[in-house]
Amino acid sequence: MTNKPGKIVISDTTAITYLSQINAIGLLKSLFKTIYIPEAVYHELTRQGDHIGGSKEVKNLPWIKVKKMHSYDEYSKKFKKKLDPGESQAIGLAMHMNADLLIIDELDGRWEAKNQGIRITGMLGIFKMAKERNIIPAVAPYLNKLRLTNFKISPALYRTVLEDVGEAGKTKKA
C-alpha cells in the first residue's frame, strides 16, 4: 500500500477515535491521502458530541469522507450477530468499493473482513507503515501514548510490534 492517489482506504471507528486521542490522526492522511468512512462510523463518532475522539475530525477534515451507500442493510443483516453497525458498514463499504485496505481493530470484524477477502490492518499496522515510510522516526512513543488510553495492547503484542520495527530493547519493557 502506497500513499499514491487513487488507493481506496476505508476505516472503522476505532482507529479514528484513538489516533485522534493521541494527536496522531494526521498519520492517516500522510499514508493514504483520503480515508472513507461509512455513515454508521460517522454517527458513532459524532452522536455523543465533540468530546469523543475523532468527532471534530470527521466533521472538519476534508480528507475524511463519509460515503453513503444504499445497500448497507444487506451487510448489516449479514454481520449483525457478530458486529456493531460501524464494523458491518465498514466491511460492506470495503466490499462495495473494492477497497485496497480496511482499517479495523476489533477481532470479530477483522476475522469477518478476512473471510470476505478484504485486506486489513489495524492501528498498530498504521504505526508500522508510518515508520517504514519514514513518516515517523519511532513506533514506541505512539504505542506508549496509546497505552495511556483504554485501547488494549498486551505486553506480548507491544514487544512483538517493537521487534517488528527494530525497536526492541531501545525502550522500557512493557
C-alpha positions as CSV (number, residue, x, y, z in Angstrom):
1,M,0.0,0.0,0.0
2,T,1.5,3.3,-1.0
3,N,0.3,6.8,-0.5
4,K,-0.4,7.3,-4.2
5,P,-3.8,8.9,-5.1
6,G,-6.5,6.5,-6.1
7,K,-6.0,4.0,-3.4
8,I,-9.3,3.2,-1.6
9,V,-8.9,3.0,2.2
10,I,-11.9,2.5,4.5
11,S,-11.7,3.0,8.3
12,D,-13.8,1.7,11.1
13,T,-14.4,3.9,14.2
14,T,-11.6,2.7,16.4
15,A,-8.6,4.0,14.5
16,I,-10.0,7.4,14.1
17,T,-11.0,7.6,17.7
18,Y,-7.7,6.6,19.2
19,L,-5.5,8.3,16.7
20,S,-7.4,11.5,17.5
21,Q,-7.0,10.9,21.2
22,I,-3.2,10.7,20.9
23,N,-3.0,13.5,18.4
24,A,-1.8,11.2,15.5
25,I,-4.8,11.4,13.2
26,G,-2.6,13.1,10.6
27,L,-0.7,9.7,10.0
28,L,-3.8,8.5,8.1
29,K,-3.5,11.5,5.7
30,S,0.2,11.1,5.4
31,L,-0.2,7.4,4.5
32,F,-3.3,7.4,2.4
33,K,-4.4,10.9,1.3
34,T,-8.1,10.1,1.7
35,I,-10.0,7.9,4.2
36,Y,-13.6,6.8,3.5
37,I,-15.9,6.0,6.4
38,P,-19.5,4.7,6.2
39,E,-22.4,6.6,7.7
40,A,-22.5,4.4,10.8
41,V,-18.9,5.2,11.7
42,Y,-19.7,8.9,11.2
43,H,-22.7,8.6,13.6
44,E,-20.7,6.6,16.2
45,L,-18.1,9.3,16.2
46,T,-20.4,12.3,16.3
47,R,-23.6,11.3,18.2
48,Q,-22.2,12.0,21.7
49,G,-20.7,15.4,20.9
50,D,-17.3,16.8,20.2
51,H,-15.6,15.4,23.4
52,I,-15.4,11.9,21.7
53,G,-12.0,11.3,20.0
54,G,-12.5,11.7,16.2
55,S,-15.8,13.7,16.4
56,K,-14.3,17.0,15.4
57,E,-12.0,15.4,12.9
58,V,-14.7,13.6,10.8
59,K,-16.7,16.8,10.8
60,N,-13.8,19.1,9.8
61,L,-11.1,17.2,8.0
62,P,-11.7,17.3,4.2
63,W,-9.7,14.1,3.6
64,I,-12.0,12.0,5.8
65,K,-15.0,11.4,3.5
66,V,-18.4,9.9,4.6
67,K,-19.5,7.5,1.9
68,K,-23.2,6.9,1.5
69,M,-24.4,3.5,0.2
70,H,-27.9,2.3,-0.4
71,S,-27.2,-1.4,0.3
72,Y,-25.9,-1.1,3.9
73,D,-28.8,-3.1,5.2
74,E,-27.6,-6.1,3.3
75,Y,-24.3,-6.0,5.1
76,S,-25.8,-5.1,8.4
77,K,-28.0,-8.1,8.3
78,K,-25.2,-10.4,7.1
79,F,-22.9,-9.5,10.0
80,K,-25.4,-8.3,12.6
81,K,-24.9,-11.2,15.1
82,K,-21.2,-10.6,15.5
83,L,-20.6,-6.9,14.6
84,D,-21.7,-3.5,15.5
85,P,-23.2,-1.2,12.8
86,G,-19.9,0.6,12.2
87,E,-17.9,-2.6,11.7
88,S,-20.7,-4.1,9.5
89,Q,-20.9,-1.0,7.3
90,A,-17.1,-0.6,7.1
91,I,-16.8,-4.1,5.8
92,G,-19.7,-3.6,3.5
93,L,-18.3,-0.4,2.1
94,A,-14.9,-2.0,1.6
95,M,-16.6,-4.8,-0.4
96,H,-18.8,-2.3,-2.3
97,M,-15.8,0.0,-3.2
98,N,-13.4,-2.9,-3.8
99,A,-11.1,-1.2,-1.2
100,D,-7.4,-1.6,-1.2
101,L,-7.4,-1.6,2.6
102,L,-9.8,-1.7,5.6
103,I,-8.5,-0.3,8.9
104,I,-10.3,-2.3,11.6
105,D,-9.1,-3.4,15.1
106,E,-11.9,-5.4,16.6
107,L,-11.2,-9.2,16.4
108,D,-14.6,-10.3,15.1
109,G,-14.6,-7.5,12.5
110,R,-11.0,-8.4,11.4
111,W,-12.0,-12.1,11.1
112,E,-15.1,-11.3,9.1
113,A,-13.3,-8.9,6.7
114,K,-10.5,-11.5,6.1
115,N,-13.3,-14.0,5.4
116,Q,-14.6,-11.7,2.7
117,G,-11.2,-11.4,1.1
118,I,-10.6,-7.8,2.3
119,R,-7.0,-6.7,3.0
120,I,-6.9,-5.3,6.6
121,T,-4.7,-3.5,9.0
122,G,-5.2,-2.1,12.5
123,M,-3.8,0.8,14.4
124,L,-0.6,-0.9,15.2
125,G,-0.2,-1.7,11.5
126,I,-0.7,2.0,10.8
127,F,2.2,2.9,13.1
128,K,4.4,0.2,11.4
129,M,3.6,1.6,7.9
130,A,4.3,5.1,9.1
131,K,7.8,4.1,10.3
132,E,8.5,2.0,7.2
133,R,7.8,5.1,5.1
134,N,9.8,7.4,7.3
135,I,6.8,9.4,8.3
136,I,7.6,8.8,12.0
137,P,11.0,8.1,13.4
138,A,9.8,5.5,16.0
139,V,6.7,3.5,16.9
140,A,7.3,3.2,20.6
141,P,6.2,6.7,21.5
142,Y,2.9,6.2,19.8
143,L,2.3,2.8,21.4
144,N,3.1,4.4,24.8
145,K,0.6,7.1,24.2
146,L,-2.0,4.6,23.1
147,R,-1.5,2.5,26.2
148,L,-2.5,5.6,28.2
149,T,-6.0,5.4,26.7
150,N,-8.3,2.4,27.1
151,F,-7.1,0.7,23.9
152,K,-5.9,-2.7,24.8
153,I,-2.3,-3.8,23.9
154,S,-1.0,-6.9,25.6
155,P,2.6,-6.8,26.8
156,A,3.4,-9.6,24.3
157,L,1.9,-7.7,21.4
158,Y,3.7,-4.5,22.4
159,R,7.0,-6.3,22.4
160,T,6.2,-8.0,19.1
161,V,5.4,-4.7,17.3
162,L,8.6,-3.2,18.6
163,E,10.6,-6.2,17.4
164,D,8.9,-6.0,14.0
165,V,10.1,-2.4,13.6
166,G,13.6,-2.9,15.0
167,E,12.9,-1.0,18.3
168,A,13.1,-3.9,20.7
169,G,15.4,-3.2,23.6
170,K,15.5,0.5,22.8
171,T,12.7,1.4,25.1
172,K,11.4,0.3,28.5
173,K,9.8,-3.1,28.5
174,A,6.0,-3.3,28.7
